[in-house]
Amino acid sequence: MKPTRVLATAERVLTQVRHDRRTLLLLLLVPALLIGLVAWIFTDTPVFGSIGPAMIALFPFIVMFLVTSIATLRERRSGTLERLLSLPLGKAEFILGYALAFGLLAVVQTAIAVGFAVWVCGLEVSGSLGLLFAVAVADALLGTSLGLLASAFARTEFQVVQFMPVLIFPQILLGGIFLPRDQLPAALEAIGDWLPLSQAIDALNAVARGDQDAGYIWLRLGFIAIWIVVAIVLGSVTLRRRTN
């Protein structure tokens, strides 16, 4: 594996996204606008202060999953991947290049979403804003990595959407957004504790409340990082050259 090939792939992807204004706007602005909509809905109530950190986890996660998976799938369906892999470019280099490109976009997206939530919507953060940003970035990268994994198995864009009930919806339902996990049935609580979005939500809530030390946050960041690495590795191993 050569870093130059990974960087070249990432540069190509970023160039494509830069010329696709609708995708760029979807990536960078939609999560912040959705957070703003939630804050607007609960104006003059304390609700947004409670669910705001979870929204920072939820919307970038979903958007990065959809955009990454569909963009990668289109490369395969168009035959671009097959042509690229006929060159000295391995599957792992292709996946890492995509992960790097969308990872950089995820950092920008997260900065906009967090800044909008804190400075425009008035989300109060008692802990470190830097830690809040770090967890939010890890969460967006998680959506990217799961999107890459889904694209390795999907044959059409519709099938990508079909992966959401498998990879996305259970994490939302068991993540503690609608009901604290300790109030769920014991089996569901145990499952939810092992899902990465749950750990991201826990970490963001802890930073916002300022009621946990940095070790608690970094432990959950490490857990999310493991999921990211595993998803990228599985995506590179199972990636097919072309979808017929």
NORZIGI-V669648 format. One record per pair of residues at least 12 apart in sequence whose C-alpha atoms are under 8 Angstrom apart, sorted by sequence separation. I is the first residue (numbers start at 1). J is the second residue. D is the distance in Angstrom with one decimal. If there is no record, write none. Layout:
BEGIN
i:I j:J d:D
i:I j:J d:D
END
This chain:
BEGIN
i:181 j:193 d:8.0
i:39 j:52 d:7.6
i:150 j:163 d:6.7
i:203 j:216 d:7.6
i:174 j:188 d:7.0
i:203 j:217 d:5.4
i:174 j:189 d:7.3
i:35 j:52 d:7.5
i:174 j:191 d:7.7
i:175 j:192 d:6.0
i:203 j:220 d:6.6
i:174 j:192 d:5.0
i:175 j:193 d:7.9
i:203 j:221 d:7.9
i:114 j:133 d:6.8
i:35 j:55 d:6.2
i:175 j:195 d:7.6
i:200 j:220 d:6.9
i:35 j:56 d:7.1
i:146 j:167 d:7.6
i:171 j:192 d:7.0
i:199 j:220 d:5.6
i:200 j:221 d:7.4
i:111 j:133 d:7.1
i:114 j:136 d:7.8
i:175 j:197 d:6.2
i:176 j:198 d:6.8
i:199 j:221 d:7.8
i:110 j:133 d:7.1
i:175 j:198 d:4.2
i:35 j:59 d:7.6
i:171 j:195 d:6.3
i:174 j:198 d:7.2
i:175 j:199 d:7.9
i:199 j:223 d:7.6
i:200 j:224 d:7.3
i:31 j:56 d:7.9
i:34 j:59 d:7.2
i:171 j:196 d:7.7
i:172 j:197 d:7.4
i:176 j:201 d:7.6
i:199 j:224 d:7.2
i:72 j:98 d:7.8
i:110 j:136 d:6.3
i:171 j:197 d:5.9
i:175 j:201 d:7.0
i:110 j:137 d:5.9
i:171 j:198 d:6.8
i:196 j:223 d:7.0
i:197 j:224 d:7.9
i:31 j:59 d:5.1
i:196 j:224 d:5.3
i:31 j:60 d:5.5
i:107 j:137 d:5.7
i:110 j:140 d:7.3
i:106 j:137 d:6.5
i:196 j:227 d:6.9
i:31 j:63 d:7.3
i:107 j:140 d:7.9
i:68 j:102 d:7.0
i:106 j:140 d:5.8
i:106 j:141 d:6.5
i:27 j:63 d:6.6
i:26 j:63 d:7.7
i:27 j:64 d:7.0
i:103 j:140 d:7.9
i:64 j:102 d:7.9
i:103 j:141 d:5.8
i:102 j:141 d:8.0
i:27 j:67 d:7.5
i:103 j:144 d:7.1
i:64 j:106 d:7.3
i:102 j:144 d:6.8
i:23 j:67 d:7.6
i:99 j:144 d:6.8
i:60 j:106 d:7.8
i:99 j:145 d:6.8
i:60 j:109 d:7.4
i:99 j:148 d:7.8
i:60 j:110 d:7.1
i:95 j:148 d:7.3
i:142 j:196 d:8.0
i:56 j:113 d:6.9
i:56 j:114 d:6.8
i:139 j:197 d:7.0
i:56 j:117 d:7.8
i:139 j:200 d:6.2
i:138 j:200 d:8.0
i:136 j:200 d:7.5
i:52 j:117 d:7.5
i:135 j:200 d:6.4
i:135 j:203 d:6.9
i:136 j:204 d:7.4
i:135 j:204 d:6.6
i:52 j:123 d:6.7
i:132 j:204 d:6.0
i:49 j:123 d:5.9
i:48 j:123 d:7.3
i:49 j:124 d:6.7
i:69 j:144 d:7.7
i:132 j:207 d:6.0
i:64 j:140 d:6.3
i:68 j:144 d:5.8
i:72 j:148 d:6.9
i:131 j:207 d:7.0
i:132 j:208 d:7.4
i:28 j:105 d:7.7
i:64 j:141 d:7.6
i:69 j:146 d:7.9
i:70 j:147 d:7.9
i:27 j:105 d:7.6
i:31 j:109 d:7.8
i:35 j:113 d:7.5
i:61 j:139 d:6.0
i:65 j:143 d:4.4
i:69 j:147 d:4.2
i:73 j:151 d:5.2
i:77 j:155 d:7.9
i:129 j:207 d:7.8
i:27 j:106 d:7.9
i:57 j:136 d:6.1
i:60 j:139 d:7.6
i:61 j:140 d:4.8
i:64 j:143 d:5.2
i:65 j:144 d:5.1
i:68 j:147 d:5.3
i:69 j:148 d:5.3
i:72 j:151 d:6.2
i:73 j:152 d:7.4
i:127 j:206 d:7.8
i:128 j:207 d:6.4
i:28 j:108 d:7.0
i:29 j:109 d:7.2
i:32 j:112 d:6.6
i:36 j:116 d:7.6
i:56 j:136 d:6.7
i:60 j:140 d:5.4
i:61 j:141 d:7.6
i:63 j:143 d:7.6
i:64 j:144 d:5.2
i:65 j:145 d:7.5
i:67 j:147 d:7.7
i:68 j:148 d:6.3
i:69 j:149 d:7.6
i:127 j:207 d:4.7
i:28 j:109 d:4.6
i:32 j:113 d:4.4
i:36 j:117 d:7.0
i:61 j:142 d:6.9
i:62 j:143 d:6.3
i:65 j:146 d:6.2
i:66 j:147 d:6.4
i:69 j:150 d:6.2
i:70 j:151 d:6.8
i:73 j:154 d:7.3
i:126 j:207 d:6.8
i:127 j:208 d:5.6
i:27 j:109 d:6.5
i:31 j:113 d:6.2
i:32 j:114 d:7.7
i:35 j:117 d:6.7
i:39 j:121 d:6.2
i:57 j:139 d:6.1
i:61 j:143 d:4.5
i:65 j:147 d:4.3
i:69 j:151 d:4.8
i:73 j:155 d:7.5
i:125 j:207 d:6.8
i:126 j:208 d:5.3
i:127 j:209 d:6.5
i:128 j:210 d:7.8
i:142 j:224 d:7.1
i:146 j:228 d:7.5
i:149 j:231 d:5.8
i:29 j:112 d:7.5
i:57 j:140 d:7.5
i:60 j:143 d:7.6
i:61 j:144 d:7.6
i:64 j:147 d:7.2
i:65 j:148 d:7.8
i:73 j:156 d:7.3
i:125 j:208 d:4.2
i:126 j:209 d:5.3
i:127 j:210 d:4.2
i:138 j:221 d:7.0
i:142 j:225 d:7.8
i:145 j:228 d:5.6
i:148 j:231 d:7.6
i:149 j:232 d:6.6
i:152 j:235 d:5.7
i:5 j:89 d:6.9
i:9 j:93 d:7.8
i:28 j:112 d:7.1
i:29 j:113 d:7.7
i:32 j:116 d:6.2
i:73 j:157 d:7.3
i:124 j:208 d:6.7
i:125 j:209 d:6.4
i:126 j:210 d:4.8
i:127 j:211 d:7.8
i:145 j:229 d:7.8
i:148 j:232 d:6.8
i:151 j:235 d:7.9
i:152 j:236 d:7.8
i:9 j:94 d:6.5
i:13 j:98 d:6.8
i:32 j:117 d:7.2
i:36 j:121 d:6.3
i:125 j:210 d:7.4
i:139 j:224 d:7.4
i:142 j:227 d:7.3
i:146 j:231 d:5.9
i:149 j:234 d:6.6
i:150 j:235 d:7.6
i:153 j:238 d:7.4
i:131 j:217 d:7.8
i:135 j:221 d:6.5
i:138 j:224 d:6.9
i:142 j:228 d:5.4
i:145 j:231 d:5.6
i:146 j:232 d:7.7
i:149 j:235 d:4.3
i:152 j:238 d:6.0
i:153 j:239 d:7.2
i:6 j:93 d:5.1
i:10 j:97 d:4.4
i:14 j:101 d:5.9
i:70 j:157 d:5.9
i:138 j:225 d:7.2
i:141 j:228 d:7.1
i:145 j:232 d:5.6
i:148 j:235 d:5.9
i:149 j:236 d:8.0
i:152 j:239 d:4.5
i:5 j:93 d:6.5
i:6 j:94 d:6.6
i:9 j:97 d:4.9
i:10 j:98 d:5.6
i:13 j:101 d:6.3
i:14 j:102 d:7.8
i:151 j:239 d:7.9
i:152 j:240 d:6.5
i:155 j:243 d:5.8
i:1 j:90 d:7.4
i:8 j:97 d:7.4
i:9 j:98 d:6.8
i:10 j:99 d:7.8
i:155 j:244 d:7.7
i:3 j:93 d:7.9
i:6 j:96 d:6.2
i:7 j:97 d:6.1
i:10 j:100 d:6.0
i:11 j:101 d:7.0
i:70 j:160 d:6.9
i:1 j:92 d:7.7
i:2 j:93 d:7.5
i:6 j:97 d:4.5
i:10 j:101 d:4.6
i:69 j:160 d:6.8
i:1 j:93 d:6.5
i:5 j:97 d:7.8
i:7 j:100 d:7.9
i:66 j:160 d:7.6
i:66 j:161 d:7.6
i:62 j:168 d:7.5
i:58 j:172 d:7.6
i:54 j:177 d:6.5
i:51 j:177 d:7.2
i:99 j:232 d:7.9
i:96 j:232 d:7.6
i:95 j:232 d:7.1
i:57 j:197 d:7.4
i:95 j:235 d:7.3
i:92 j:233 d:7.7
i:95 j:236 d:5.8
i:94 j:236 d:7.9
i:57 j:200 d:6.6
i:57 j:201 d:6.1
i:92 j:236 d:5.0
i:91 j:236 d:5.5
i:92 j:237 d:7.5
i:91 j:237 d:7.4
i:54 j:201 d:5.3
i:57 j:204 d:7.6
i:53 j:201 d:6.9
i:91 j:239 d:7.0
i:54 j:204 d:7.0
i:53 j:204 d:5.4
i:54 j:205 d:7.1
i:53 j:205 d:5.6
i:53 j:208 d:6.9
i:85 j:241 d:7.3
i:82 j:241 d:5.0
i:81 j:241 d:5.9
i:82 j:242 d:5.9
i:81 j:242 d:6.8
i:79 j:241 d:7.9
i:79 j:242 d:6.1
i:76 j:240 d:7.8
i:78 j:242 d:8.0
i:76 j:241 d:6.4
i:77 j:242 d:5.9
i:76 j:242 d:4.8
i:77 j:243 d:5.1
i:76 j:243 d:6.0
i:77 j:244 d:7.0
END
